């Protein structure tokens, strides 16, 4: 392991910050499979950062995602778990893990392929709002059961998924512009959009026939229901065929 620990150890006595735990440029970190020279910082979050690194053995560039050891977040462990499963299958369009390691008392890291530019930088336009809001834990995508404080089940996951699908296709939901504190108004609008004119307005830019069948199916589910995922998959595939969407079409960032 080649890592400049001295400066961080000195600062720990006076309250070492996250920045103090991060590697400096040109220092070396050793993984299970190789040694990497740290380059530019690509991004930094609350619990870690992403760097461009060069593998010493061949000079090939990679991305290094690291997480501070004492961080309350365990996102990197989840990444490792998913990448492990991906490695066992020939999964395309998913990032593979190249190497991993840990600098004791400082950070753990995963080495992965260095991907291209951010999609926003490539196209200068993305349909959805470019904000820090995430897709889960918000009123916008919450199921009606969540609004009413009821215990949730797989049907609620699908309801949230359905809202996200509609927004990804249309660019917005009927209640997108309501404030996050307007929970009652959001729930009322979701009820209105389950059927009739509200549903047709929400489906303006979506595959109406197939999505109507999905919505009708979701409306009939209960807490105890076993979900027919095959039916939903078939409806999505049918919508793609009827709208000339190719299953193997490249994503924007692959072109």
N, C-alpha and C positions, 0 to 999 in steps of 0.2 A: 504494500500500500504506500503510495506516494501522495501525501496530502499535507498542506501546511497547517498543522494543528496548533502550533505555538501561539499564533496571533489570536486564535479563537479561545484557547485556554486562558490566555491572559485577560481577555475581555469577559469571560464567564464569571470571574470573581466580582466584576462590577455590573453583572446583569447582562448576559449575552443575548442579543436580539437575534431574530431570524436571519437578518443580513449577515451577522457575524458567523452564523453556522454554514452559510452558503460558500461554495468553493470560489476561489479567485481565478481569473483568467490565466491560462497556461499551466495550472497545476494539474497533477495526474491523479486519476482515481482508478482503482483496480476492481474489476468485476470478477465473476467466476470464470469467464472465458478469455478476458483480455484486459489491456490497460488503455485508458482513454485520456487525451489531453483536452481540458475544458476550454471552449471558445466563447463566443458571444452568448449573452443571455437573451433568449427568445421571448420569454414572458415570466412573470412572477405573480404568485398568488399569496393567499394568507398563510398557507402551510408549506410552501415550497416554490419550486421554479422549474423552468425547462431551459436547457442549454443546448447549443450545438457543440458536439465533441468530435474529435478525430481519433480513430483507432490507431494506436502506435504501430501495430504490425504492418499495416498497409496504407495508412493515411486516409482511409475511407471515412466520410462524414456520417454521423448519426445524430439522433436527438436523444438527450438524456433528461428524463423526467425524475425529479427527486423530491423527497418529502422529509421535513425535519423530524428527527427521531422522537422528540417529546410532543409532537403535534397531536392534537385530539382527533384530527382527521385520520381515517384509515383508507383513503381513496386509492393509494398506491397498492395496498394489499388487494383491493378489489380488482384493480387493473391487472395485477399479476395473475389472479385467479382466472379472469376472463381470457387473458392471453395464453395461459397454460392450456385452456380448453381449445382455443383456436389453433394452437400448435399441433394438437392431436388430429385435427381435421384439415382438409385442403380448403380452407375458407378464404374466399376472395373478398377484396374490398375491406378487409379488416387488418389492422396494424399487427405485425408480428413482433414478438419480443426477441431481441438479439442477445441480450445479456442482462445480468442484474447483480447487485452487490450492496454493501452497507459499509459506511464509514462510521465506526463505533462512536456513539455519543454525539454524532453530528447529523447524518442523514442516510436514508436508504434510497436506492435509485434503480431505475429500469432503463436500459438502452434499447432504442427502437429505431426503425428507419426514419430518415429525415424526409418529411413530406414536403409538398409544394407550398406555394404562397397561400395565405388565407383567402378563402373564397370571396370575401368582401373586397380584398385588394385586387383580385383578378377581374371582377365584373363591375366593381363600384356600385353594385345594387343588389340588395336582397329583399325579397318580398316582406318578410317579417320584420318587426321592430328590432333594431339593434340595441337592445337594452340588457341589463344584467339579470332580468327576470328569467327564471328557469321554467321548464315545462311542467313541473310538478309542485304541489304545495301551494297552488294559487287558485283563487276563486274562478278564474277564467276556465280552467279545465276540470274543476271539481265536479264530481257526480252530484245528482240531486240528493242522494242519500247522505252524502258528506255535508251538504248545505243544511239538511234537516237533523244533523247530529246522530244519524243512525249508524249502526255497525255496518261495515262495508265487506264486500265479497268480490269475486272475480268479475261480476257484471259491472261493478263500479270502475274497475280498471279499464274495461272495454268502453265504457261511456266516456271516460277521460281520453282514451285513445281516439275515439270517434271525433271528439271535439278538435283534437290536434290535427287529425287528417283533414277535416273541413278547413281549418285555418291554413294549413300548409298549401292546400289547393286554391282557396279563395283569397288568402292574404289577410283575412280578418274573420271574426265571429260577430254575430249581432250585438253581443254584449262586450265586445273588446274595449270600447271607449268608456265603459262605466268605471268609476273609481273602485279600487280594491275594497274599500269600506262599504260599498253598496252591495252587500251580500244578498239582501232580500230582493233587491231589484234584479240582480243577476240570476237568482234562482227562479224568479217569476218569468224572466225572459226565456230561460231554458225550458220551463214548462210550456210556454207559448210555442216554442219551436219544435216540440215533440210531434205535432200534427198540424194539419191544415195549412193556412196561409203562412204561419210562422215557419213551418218546415220548408215550404216552397221558396220562401225568401232566403232562408239560410242555404238552400241548395242551388242558388242561382248559378254558380260557376262549377258545381260538382256533378258527378254522374248521378242523375236523379233516380233512375230506376233501380240501380244496384244499391245505392246508398239508402233508398227508401226501404228496401228489403232488409238491410242491416239495421236501420232504425226501428222498424217494426219488430224485428227479432229481439233487439235489446230492450224495447219497451215491455216485452212479454216475460223477461227474465225476473226471477226472484232471488232472494238471498241464498236459498238452497239449490238453485239451478246449477246443473253441470253445463258448462259452456261448449257449444259446438263450434270449435275453432276452425274445423274443416269447412263448414258452411261460410264463415266470414272470409276465409282465405279464398274460396271459390268466387265469392261475390267481388272481392277486390281484383282478382285475376280477370273476371269477366268484364269489369269496368275498364281495365287496362286494354283488353282486346277490342272492346267496342269503341274505345277512344284512340285506337292506333298507337298505344304506348307499348314500346318494345320491352320485353322483360330483360333483355341483355343490353339495353341501351346504356351508353356510358354516362356517368355523372358529370356535372359541369367541371369538377376539379380533375377529371381524368383526361379531358380533351387537351 
